[in-house]
């Protein structure tokens, strides 16, 4: 599968995650094309390495129940999230609302007791994904890690 483009009507959870990575560098890390910020109704938020990953992680029941208030790409592109036949779909609407994305991030940071100013969105997304990666439990034993793809969390690059 090729890199997600705005012309695609929707992305479902059935496609492979590796299709959304631009290249592999010498460290074994996969570099992600874009990141998705999804906001819950209670000022919580999630950062996903791609639209496909977000659609695969979100549960259709939660989407149908309105658990996600809004979703954006790094550049502020507004995403539409819906569920049908127990699958989650994400589509780029063509609209852009970067100020709303930043306002939601500041509100979420404030609610979590963290500094409100996020600065560089790429660095912020990478930090959130790294914290999530480091907080995973249980962790595989060291000898087994060589069998898992990648040596660290997904990363977003400046475009």
N, C-alpha and C positions, 0 to 999 in steps of 0.2 A: 504494500500500500504506500502511496506517495505521501509527502508532507501535506498536512491539511491546508486547504486553500479556502478563501472566503466563498468561492463559487460552489463548493460542495453543499448540498442541501442539508445534510445531517450526518452526524457521526454516532454510531451505535456501539454498544459494548462488545460486539462480536468481532471487531477487527483487532489486529495484533498491536501491542504497544510499541514494538520495535520499529514500526513504520513511521513513527513520529519523531525520530531522532535524526539529527543532521549528520553527525559523524562521530567516530570514536577516536579519541586521542591516545597518546602513548600511556596514559595512566590507567586506561581501561574504563574510564568514565564515559557515560553516554551524555552528550550535550543536547538539551532539549530545545526545540524550536520556539515554543512559547509557553507561558504559564497561565493557569486559570485561577482567578480568585473567586471563590464561591462564598456567599454570606448567608448565614442562618438568620432566622427571625429574632434571635436573642443576642445580637451583636457578636456572635462568634463567626469565625471565618476559617476557610480551608484553602490551602494552596496546592494545586495539582500541576504536575509537569506537562500535561497536555490535555486537550479537550477529550480525547479518547480515554485517557486515564481517569479523568473526572467522571465521565459517563459510566465507566466500569466500576468506580468506587461508590457512587451514589446509588441508593436503593430506590427502586421505582415507587415503593409505598411512601417513602419520605418525600419524594418529589410530588406525588399526588396529594399528599397531606399539606403541602405548602411549606415544608421545612426550610426551603432555600428561597430567600427573599430576592437575591440578585446574583448575577455572575458576570465577570468581566475578564478580558484578556489584559495583558500587561499595558498595552497602549490605550486602554479605556474602551475598547470595542465591547459593546453590550452583547451578552449571550442569552439566548432563550433556552431554557431547560424544561423539558416535559417528559412524561412517561406514557408509553403505550405498550400493551401486551407484555407487561413486566420487564420492559427494557427502558433505559434512560437514553434520551437523545439530547444533543446539544447542537444549536445552530447559531451562527453569527448573524445578528440582525442587520448589520450594516450601519447601525448607529454607533456613536462614540460619545462617552460621557466620562472623561477622565476626572473632572472635578468630583463627580459622585463616587467614583472608585476611591479617590483619596479621602473624601469625607467619611466613607464607610470604614476605611482602614484606620483613620484617626479615632473614630468612635469605638472600634473594636479594641484598639490598643489602649484607649482610655479605660474601657470596661475591664481590661485584664490588668490594669495597674502598670502598664509599660509606657515608655515615652511615646507621645502621640505622633511626632514627626517621623515619617518612614524614610524620607530622602529618596535615594535611588531605588526604584521599584525592582530592578533586576537583582540588586544585592539583597534587598529585603526578602524577595521570593526565595533566593538561594539560602538565606539564613533560616527562614521558616522550614524549608524542606530539609535542611541539615539538622535542625533541632528535632524534627520529626524522625529522621533517620536514626539519630543517636539515641532517641528515646524508645526505640522499638524493643520489645521483649516478648518472647525469649530470643536471644541472639544465638545464631548457629555457632558451634565450636570453631576455633581458629583453623583447625585442619580441614573443616568442611567449607570454609569461605571461598576457597579457590574454585569450587564448583559452581558458585553463584555468579551470575553476570554482574559486572560493574564492581568497583572497589569503594564506592561511596554513594552518597545521595545524588539524585538527578540534579542537573544544574541548568540554569537558563543563561544564555549569552546575550550580550548587547548586540543589537542588529544594526 
